[in-house]
Amino acid sequence: AQSVTQLDSHVSVSEGTPVLLRCNYSSSYSPSLFWYVQHPNKGLQLLLKYTSAATLVKGINGFEAEFKKSETSFHLTKPSAHMSDAAEYFCVVSEDRTASKLTFGTGTRLQVTL
Amino acid sequence: EAGVAQSPRYKIIEKRQSVAFWCNPISGHATLYWYQQILGQGPKLLIQFQNNGVVDDSQLPKDRFSAERLKGVDSTLKIQPAKLEDSAVYLCASSATGTQVAFFGQGTRLTVV
């Protein structure tokens, strides 16, 4: 069975400071991992995905994530937060190469303050 | 390209009433998903279609929920009768065959009172 645990339900950072959103996964097979972002009243948008290629994955809007098999982690980072980054972020795992069954974490709400 | 379209955006019904949601996926996407997102939780897969066939409906409460995708394009999700705990955002997503990226609609926010 596959699952993800997002370690923080809420993260608050100041604009211009680094962002770290933590995610640990559990999977019986080599997983595919994703980060999605959900802005208020908007649909879920894919930030980045890991599918067994390079362990450091770069996504949109300056975000990146590193797949660490030894730690079963896939943390999301950004060097400098912007006000527009405030949103809900979901870590997602799939054991199916076609991503047919996506299992979402409970989400981390990122707040960015001036 | 046009995204995943869902309607209505909001719906308020009384318990025991029925309700239906509609989804039009991205053109050419063979796979269509319905997710339920309860407030404060991550989306949970209800049902997945590949063209007009059901691939996974293991988490669909079949006593009250039903979904169809008759022509392999758009889809409807129905709840009958609704319960208070069905209050949630219902998300539709689609993906192209062989890809690992699902595109989501804006969702339908259902409130059952």
Interface residues (C-beta under 8 A of the other chain):
Chain A: S32 F34 Y36 N41 K42 G43 L44 Q45 L46 K49 T51 F90 S94 R97 T98 A99 S100 K101 L102 T103 F104 G105 T106 G107
Chain B: G3 V4 T31 Y33 G40 Q41 G42 P43 K44 L45 Q48 Q50 V55 D56 L91 A93 S95 T97 G98 T99 Q100 V101 A102 F103 F104 G105 Q106 G107
